[in-house]
Amino acid sequence: MTTTDLVPVLAALGDESRWRVLEALGEGDASASALAGSLPISRQAIAKHLGVLREAGLVEPVRSGREVQYRVLGAHLRDTASRLDAIGAAWDRRLAVIREIAERPEEQPDSDDPRH
């Protein structure tokens, strides 16, 4: 996953309602109507949120008879989480080096050194 791929995912996840939709779909596939019945979000808003999540590659529509249900694409979410974990690990390493430097005892000047 490249940074270019990550931007729309993070933008899609930046909305609390889309988080609720993803959480609901985490329980199992559901239609937009079923989601609207279980969430405090209108059917029209659910449809828009599903469109954003689909564009970001986080959900996919699955036809079930005459109904379209939506499914979470866990692999894409795992890729996003892995990328964020890698960024976090890099920062943890940097901060550990800074902490190590900050906690080193100060060097004492050599009393035989004529410069001191």
N, C-alpha and C positions, 0 to 999 in steps of 0.2 A: 504494500500500500504506500503510495507516494503522498507527499504533502498536499498535492492537488486533489487527491482522492479524499483526504482527511477533512478538508475545509467544508464541503457540503454536508458531511456526516455530522461534524460538530455544530454547524449552523442548524441542521435539522434537530439535533438533540438539545439545542438552546431554548426550546419552548417546552414549558411544563406540561401542556396538553399533549404534546407528542410523546413525552415520557409516559404519561398515563396510558396512551394508546399502545405504546410498546409493551408496557407492563401487562396490560390486559391481553395482548396477543401472546405474551409469554406464557399465559395460562392455556393457550390453544388457539387454533385458527378461528377467525370470526369475521362476519360480514360487517360492513359499515353500519347497517341497521342495528345489528346486535351490539356493536360497540356503543352506538348512540343510546341504546336502551340501558346499558350498564354504566355509562359515564355521564357526568354532568356537562356534556358537550352536545351541541346540535348535530343532526345528521349531516347538514351541509358543511359544518366545520370539520367533522370527522373525515368527510370525503377530501377536503383540502389538506388536512394533516396527513392522511394516507398518501396523497399525491406527493407531498414533500418527502415523506419517508421512503416512498418508492423511488423517487428521483435520486435520493441519497444512497440507494441500494440496501436499505435496511428492512424492507418488506417486499413481498411479491404477491400479486393476485393469483388465486387458484380458483378456477371455475369448478363449482360443485352443482351440477344440474343447471338450473337457471340462475343460481346465485353465485356471486363472486365473494369468496372468502379471502382473507389476507393472512399471510404467514410471515413470521419474523425470520430474517436471514441471519441465523446465529453466527455463521462463518464471518460475515462482514463485521458484526459486532465484536467478535473475538479478535479480528485483525486490528480493529480500532483500539481495543483495550491493550493489545500487545504493543502497538505503536506508542500509546500513552505511557505504558509501563516502561518502555525503553527510554523515553524522554525523562521520566521520573528517576530511573536508575542512573542516567547520566548526571542529573542534577545531584543525586545523592552522593555520587563519587566526587563531584566537584566540592560539595559542601564538606565532605569528610576530609579532603585535602586542606581546605581552609581551616577547619577545626583543628587539625593536626598542627598546622603552622602556628595558629593562635595559641595553642596550649604548650608549645615548646618553651622550655625555660630560656630566659634571655641569656645570651652569652656574656660572661663576666670579662671585663677588660684584663689583659695580662699586665700585672704590676711591673714586670721587667720591660715591658714595651715602652720605649721612650716617647712614643706618641701620646701616651696617657699619663 
